[in-house]
Amino acid sequence: MLRADAVPAQTLRERLLHAGLLIETGVEGVYGHSAAFETVLAGCNAYAGRMGAADGAEVLRFPPLLNRTVAERNRYAAAFPQLGGHVFSFDGDDDDHQRYVGKLLRGEDCSCELTMTRSVLTPAACYPVYPALAARGPLPAGGCVIDVLGECFRHEPSAETARLQSFRMREYIYLGDAGRALAFRDLWMERSAGLLRDLDLPGELAVAHDPFFGRLGARLADAQVDRKLKMELVIPIGPDARPTACMSFNCHLDHFASIWDLTQADGTVAHTACVGFGLERLTLALFSRHGLAVAAWPAGLRGALGL
Amino acid sequence: MLRADAVPAQTLRERLLHAGLLIETGVEGVYGHSAAFETVLAGCNAYAGRMGAADGAEVLRFPPLLNRTVAERNRYAAAFPQLGGHVFSFDGDDDDHQRYVGKLLRGEDCSCELTMTRSVLTPAACYPVYPALAARGPLPAGGCVIDVLGECFRHEPSAETARLQSFRMREYIYLGDAGRALAFRDLWMERSAGLLRDLDLPGELAVAHDPFFGRLGARLADAQVDRKLKMELVIPIGPDARPTACMSFNCHLDHFASIWDLTQADGTVAHTACVGFGLERLTLALFSRHGLAVAAWPAGLRGALGL
């Protein structure tokens, strides 16, 4: 149920653009943001930090670029080829440059003037964590929790307000034993009820699956759903109250740990789990639910966000 | 002159990696960062914000992706083809996917399985500002100042500690009349003396040029130097005290304004100028100068950074 002063659903994107909270870039799902939008997003990020404060996580931050070999070793292109972003650059001489610029001026396709670099765009904030932790050797006894925040990319151009190509993801990742990994994931699902209450947002937990590609992908998705390995906190956004995943809670079992030889203190293979916050989506959910004028939001909500 | 407790110059990168302040990703010039590194970087960013507070800038934030047509209209590929990053993605069906994954598994070149998307990586934080401001119509009387902070990309893989492919740039951009644009640039050069004093950093202003490509580029660089359109604050970093541009002060004349039809209130073409802070480089300069233990830094320095 949207509040009486909530933004009418059929015009959320247009109203956010008109209010200057979102700024068009001409690419679907890529927006600039105003100070007010950023302040609310920072409040959501700080709230997420308080939710996880008891876990004593180690803070790591990575840039938007990921080593291409990490994506390859994670078999990202096998599972999600349609979402990946590869960085290409020009590596030629003066003559190549003349040909390249000539094509650009004539409006011709320049793709073959560019070559693949060693970087891809990070698809999920936790991806650089596994090789970084593996490089340290066995995990500490009892495992550990890592806190990351990063700009992520998924190539899914769309006019849907909350379907972004470029977005910020805050994540907590547990690496350690199987039982604690599952307990970590379940604890965060419990914690998410507090988020809905404090931010006065409607929402519910739902069984979900990753957007695996193609015929084989449909079977992978079914298996993921059957085992309830991926759960999401879905919150209605926009005039049609479209349920939108704003948090996800993921059991990886030993998927990443096996790929990266992540072992526990006793030498056995680790399990991992993560919880992710889609910070733009949480921010959009707040504007959708509470209206565009932050100063008019309930005092308790503003307090929870530090506004 | 490095302080007695400063990091010996020949080992800065190695010591930062060993201390966990930088984290290897396997790609040259792409590093993860620890909480301590991020705290110092956030302090530099907040200091930059206080330096610009009197200007009443409008805050805008953009993601790491730039509309490809913006880069093309700015003729980025003509001037800096070697630095640009283009985002490519997979746009095929199940059969294409099988061929793509097969090539990956055999370690073959997959470049031609990917196609150019509508996005490039943002090379400078101010690039998305010009089209966004142009879309609003003529500038306000007296012009305006915009405050941006963004993840930028330049494809220049290097083992030099301070030469990064992915880095954060804080910028203030003035858009308005020619005289005020020049005065804005000169005011920021004066302000930079305060930064050196407050952060206890050695450094000096130097005439500079952009890294234009190739034979024609050398002539463009000469012209830029002759007219002193680009100045830099260079600070020694590392054991060999390599002078490193940590801020830049740029007069664009009507270059961007002409491309984007940015007009003043009276209808004449605007001039623009910008000042940029390389936040990773300022942070590295502080660690190079003051040592790796932030708690041991002078109280005045920690105060200036809010640490």
Interface residues (C-beta under 8 A of the other chain):
Chain A: I23 E24 T25 G26 V27 V30 Y31 G32 H33 S34 A35 F37 E38 E58 V59 L60 R61 F62 P63 P64 L65 L66 N67 T69 V70 E72 A77 A78 P81 Q82 L83 G84 G85 H86 V87 F88 S89 F90 D91 G92 D93 D94 H97 Y100 V101 L104 D109 C110 S111 C112 L114 T115 M116 T117 R118 S119 L121 P128 P131 A132 A135 E151 F153 H155 P157 Q165 S166 F167 F213 G214 R215
Chain B: I23 E24 T25 G26 V27 V30 Y31 G32 H33 S34 A35 F37 E38 E58 V59 L60 R61 F62 P63 P64 L65 L66 N67 T69 V70 E72 A77 A78 P81 Q82 L83 G84 G85 H86 V87 F88 S89 F90 D91 G92 D93 D94 H97 Y100 V101 L104 D109 C110 S111 C112 L114 T115 M116 T117 R118 S119 L121 P128 P131 A132 A135 E151 F153 H155 P157 Q165 S166 F167 F213 G214 R215
